[in-house]
Amino acid sequence: MEKNVSGCSVEEAMRLLGGRWRMLLVSYLLDGPKRFNDLRRDMPNISQRMLTLDLRALEEAGLVSRTVYPEVPVKVEYRLTEDGQRLKKVVEVLKEFGMWFKARP
């Protein structure tokens, strides 16, 4: 990931959460734990590689946890951590803005 150049907190947040898919991932994980293929179904236009990369980045930042269950076949679940839950307000504001923006003439 790139470094924060300006030292600005908004830049830091955008460095981690920017891009097309990460906040959408967070919004789906707010509903509860999901398996990888559940997230793929929720977001059919994301590639498997991009989903993996974004989940890893969110996990590395401590916003998402990954749990592997010792089953055959292996079951892996992703969920928001306590820190990740702090993004709920951000998602709500983005939803509100998105609805307002779509409704504009």
N, C-alpha and C positions, 0 to 999 in steps of 0.2 A: 504494500500500500504506500501511496505517496505520503510525504511528511507535510505537516501543517506549516505553511510558509509564513502566514501573517500572524499566527498566534491567536487568531480570533476563535472564539468558542463556536460560532456558527460554521466556520470553515472546518473545524474539528468534527462537528456533528455530520456535516455533509460529506466529509471524507469517508466516514464509516457508513452512513445511511443513504448516501446519494446513489444514483444509478436507477435503473428501471425497476428492479425487482425487490430490493431489500425491504423497503417499507411495506410492500405488498405481502411479502413473506411474514413480516411481523404481524400484519393485520390478520392473516389467516391463523397464525399461532396464538393470537389472543383468544381464539375460540377453544383452545386446549391443545393437548399433544397431538401431533400428526406424524404419520409415517411418510417416508420419502415419496412413495407413489401417490399418496393422498395429496401431497403438495403439487405433484406433477399434474394431477387431475384438476386441482383448483386453478392452476396456471398453465394451461395447455401450450402456450406459446413460448415458454421458457425451455431452453435446452437442458438436457441432463447435466452437462458440464457446468453451465452457468448456475443451475440450482445447487450443485455440489459446491462450487466456489463461494457462492453467497452464503450458504449455510455454514461453511467453514469459517468465513470471515466473521459472521455474527457469533459463532461459537468461540472463536479466538478472542473476540472483544468481551466475552462473558455475558452476552445477551441471550444466547440460545444454548441449551444443553442437549447433548446427544446421549441417549441411553440404548445400549445394545443388550438385548435379552438372549440368553443362551438357549435358543430353540432351533429346530430345523424345520423349515428354513429360518435363518437368522432374522430376528425382528429388531428393527431400529426405529426409535421414536425421537422426535425433536420437540422441544417445548421451550417456551420463554423462561428464562431465569427470573429471579426477583428483580434484578436490574433491568432485564428486558421488559418486564411489566410496566416499568416507568414510561415506556413509549406509548402507552394506551392513550394518553392525552394528545400526543402528537398525531396519532392515527385518527382520533376523533376530529381534530382540527383539519387534517387533510381531507377527510371524508366530507366535512361541511363545506370546505372550499371547493372541492370537486363537484359537489351537487350544485353549488351556486354558479360555478363556471359553466357547467353543462346547460344550465337553465337560462343563461344569458342569451339575448336575441342576436 
